[in-house]
Amino acid sequence: MTPERIDTLARLMVLDLMLECSERYWLKRAGDFDKVGTPACAEIAKACRAKASLCRHENADEWADLLAAELGEVA
């Protein structure tokens, strides 16, 4: 693996980790699980919304937005 490929993978991993800290990410996941419509998925969606609330209180979205803008990705 080339150094350039390692650098690209490292950037993508950091971006992924930061986006998983965003309220928006967890709300999207909740919506996806809600669409399934089963009781189990409804429980998962509820947990995703709880995680989104936690992220909102930690101001993680600000960091995710900054990192996404820096890397030229759309969060």
N, C-alpha and C positions, 0 to 999 in steps of 0.2 A: 504494500500500500504506500502510495506516495505521500510526502509531507503535505501537499496541497489537499489531498483527499482526507487526510486525518484532520486538518484544519477545518475543512468544510463540515465533516461529521461532528467535530467538537462544537462548532457554532450552532448546528442544528439541534444538538442535544441540549445545549444551554437554552436555546429559544424554546424548545419543547418544555423544559422544566419550568421556565418562567411563565409560559402560557398556561400551564397547568395550575398556576397560582392565581389565575385571573378569575374574577367573578363571572365574566362573560363566558369563559370556557365551560364552567360548571353549569351555568344556566342553559347553555346550548345542549349539553349532555342530558340535563333534566328534560328538556323538550323532546330530545330524541327518544328517551325512554318512555315519556308520556305517550308518544305516538304509537308505541307497541300496544298499549292498552291492557296488559295483563296485571294482576295484582302484584306479582313479583317486581315487574318493571315500574309500577307506581311507587313501590317502596324504594327502589333504586333512585328514581327521580326525586323523591323526597330527600334522600341522603345527599344527592347532588345539589339540591337547593340549600341544604344546610351548609354544605361546603362552600357554596357561593357566598352565603352570608358571612361565613368566617373569613373568606378572602376579602370581602368588602371591608370588614373591620380592620384587616391588616394592611389595607391600601396596596395590595399586591398588583392591582390593575395598572397603577401608575408605572411600576417597574416593567410590567409586561409590555405596555404601550411604548415606553422608551426603548426597550430592547428591540421590539419589533420594528420600530422606525429606524433604529440604527442599523439593523441587518437588512433593511429593505423588504421586510415581510409584512403581510397584512395579517393582523391578529384576528 
